[in-house]
Amino acid sequence: MTPQPTPTHEPVVPVGDAPLARAVVDSPIGPLTLVASDAGLRAILWPDEATGRVPLSGAIDDRPDHPVLVAAAGQLEEFFAGEREDFDLPLDPVGTDFQRKVWQALTRIGFGSTSTYGAVAVEVAGDRGRARAVGAAIGRNPISIVVPCHRVVGADGSLTGFAGGLDVKRRLLDLESPSPTLPLGS
């Protein structure tokens, strides 16, 4: 499988030949498929994951006992229970240098906080005008929740694209909010 082109036109970091491990875990936002290499967590996939959004190649074995997957499942459970604000997992995302810089910047957006695409663009590239490129990189974030792309909103504070859907993005933000948004009407 050849890597999908990215808006930055940088080469994608190659995917290793070692088999990947997979486990499906239940969560309050639906089943999540966790994928790990021996180096770390490679992906968290949504039930209706778009083909090609996350580059995974080679063999993927069902191995819920893989140590990275066990740790990730436990930390996600704690997060959804309101007992964890930060993740402490080895990560092994595959992407271009630019994408990886963007994803690293996302890890610095604190629990209960949000940032904008423009602000992330300034942090990563020193140029608010790179907000679209940042948005494209965020859209390719393979490790949603742990690398908290749900914390990035539009310049006006509006919810914008999220691989898990805007309803899930709102639910994740509400989970992190000291005063969750209540649905209006019945």
C-alpha positions in Angstrom: 0.0 0.0 0.0 1.5 3.3 -1.0 1.2 6.3 1.4 -1.5 8.9 0.6 -0.2 12.2 -0.6 -0.2 15.0 2.0 -0.8 18.7 1.6 2.7 19.4 2.7 4.2 17.2 0.0 6.7 15.7 2.4 7.6 12.1 2.4 5.7 9.9 4.9 7.9 8.3 7.5 8.1 4.6 6.4 6.1 2.0 8.2 8.1 -0.9 9.6 7.8 -4.5 8.6 7.0 -5.9 12.1 3.4 -7.0 12.5 1.1 -4.6 14.3 -1.1 -5.6 17.2 -4.8 -4.8 17.4 -7.5 -4.7 20.1 -11.0 -3.4 20.1 -12.1 -1.7 23.3 -15.5 -0.4 24.3 -15.9 3.2 25.3 -18.7 5.6 26.0 -18.3 7.0 22.5 -18.4 3.6 20.8 -15.9 0.8 20.1 -12.3 2.0 19.4 -9.8 -0.1 17.6 -6.3 0.3 19.1 -3.3 -0.5 17.0 0.3 -0.7 18.3 3.7 -1.6 17.1 6.4 -2.8 19.5 7.6 0.9 19.7 4.2 2.3 20.8 0.6 3.2 20.1 0.2 3.6 16.3 -3.5 4.4 16.0 -6.9 4.7 17.6 -9.5 4.0 14.9 -13.2 5.0 14.9 -15.9 2.5 14.0 -16.6 4.2 10.7 -12.9 5.0 10.0 -12.3 6.5 6.5 -10.1 4.2 4.4 -6.6 5.6 4.0 -6.9 8.3 6.7 -4.4 6.4 8.8 -1.5 4.6 7.0 -1.3 1.1 8.3 0.4 -1.6 6.2 1.5 -5.1 6.7 0.1 -7.7 9.0 -2.2 -6.7 11.9 -2.8 -9.4 14.5 -5.5 -9.5 17.1 -3.4 -9.3 20.3 -5.4 -7.6 23.1 -2.6 -8.8 25.5 0.1 -6.6 23.7 1.6 -4.5 26.5 1.1 -1.2 24.7 -2.6 -2.0 24.0 -3.2 -3.1 27.6 -1.7 0.2 28.9 -3.7 2.2 26.3 -7.0 0.5 27.1 -6.5 1.1 30.8 -5.6 4.7 30.4 -8.6 5.3 28.0 -10.9 3.7 30.6 -9.5 6.1 33.3 -9.9 9.1 30.9 -13.5 8.3 30.3 -14.1 7.7 34.0 -12.8 11.2 34.7 -9.7 9.8 36.5 -7.0 10.7 34.0 -6.2 14.0 32.3 -2.9 13.2 30.6 -1.8 10.0 28.8 1.6 8.4 29.5 2.0 6.0 26.6 4.8 5.4 24.1 3.5 6.7 20.7 4.5 5.5 17.3 2.5 7.6 14.8 3.4 7.4 11.1 3.4 10.7 9.1 5.4 13.4 7.5 7.8 15.6 9.6 5.2 18.4 9.4 2.3 16.2 10.5 4.4 14.9 13.4 5.2 18.5 14.5 1.5 19.3 14.4 0.6 16.2 16.4 3.3 17.0 19.0 1.9 20.5 19.3 -1.6 19.0 20.0 -0.2 17.1 23.0 0.6 20.5 24.6 -3.1 21.6 24.6 -4.1 20.9 28.2 -7.0 19.0 29.4 -10.1 21.2 29.5 -8.5 23.7 27.1 -8.9 24.4 23.5 -6.8 26.0 20.8 -7.4 27.2 17.2 -6.0 26.0 13.9 -4.4 29.4 13.5 -2.8 29.3 17.0 -1.4 25.8 16.2 -0.1 27.1 12.9 1.8 29.9 14.6 3.3 27.5 17.1 4.4 24.9 14.5 5.2 27.1 11.5 5.3 30.6 12.8 2.6 31.6 10.3 -1.2 31.8 11.0 -1.6 31.4 7.2 -0.6 27.8 7.5 -3.9 27.0 9.4 -5.2 25.0 6.4 -2.1 22.8 6.3 -2.4 22.4 10.1 -6.0 21.4 9.7 -5.1 18.8 7.1 -2.4 17.4 9.4 -4.8 17.3 12.3 -7.3 15.5 10.1 -4.7 12.7 9.6 -3.9 12.4 13.4 -3.8 8.7 13.9 -4.1 8.7 17.7 -7.2 10.7 18.4 -8.0 11.3 22.1 -4.5 10.5 23.3 -3.2 13.1 20.8 -6.1 15.5 21.5 -7.1 16.9 18.2 -10.6 17.3 19.6 -9.3 20.3 21.5 -8.8 22.3 18.3 -11.7 24.5 17.3 -12.3 27.1 14.6 -11.1 30.7 15.0 -14.7 31.7 16.2 -14.8 28.8 18.7 -17.0 26.7 16.5 -16.6 22.9 16.3 -15.0 21.9 13.0 -14.0 18.6 11.4 -13.2 15.6 13.5 -12.6 12.0 12.3 -15.0 10.7 15.0 -17.7 13.2 14.1 -18.7 16.5 15.6 -21.0 14.9 18.1 -18.1 12.8 19.5 -15.9 15.9 19.5 -18.5 17.8 21.6 -18.8 14.8 24.0 -15.1 14.7 24.5 -14.9 18.5 25.1 -17.9 18.2 27.5 -16.1 15.3 29.3 -13.1 17.7 29.9 -15.2 20.7 30.8 -15.9 21.6 34.5 -19.5 22.5 33.5 -20.6 20.3 30.5 -22.9 21.7 27.9 -26.5 20.5 28.5 -28.7 19.6 25.5 -31.4 22.2 24.9 -35.0 21.1 24.3 -36.2 17.5 24.4 
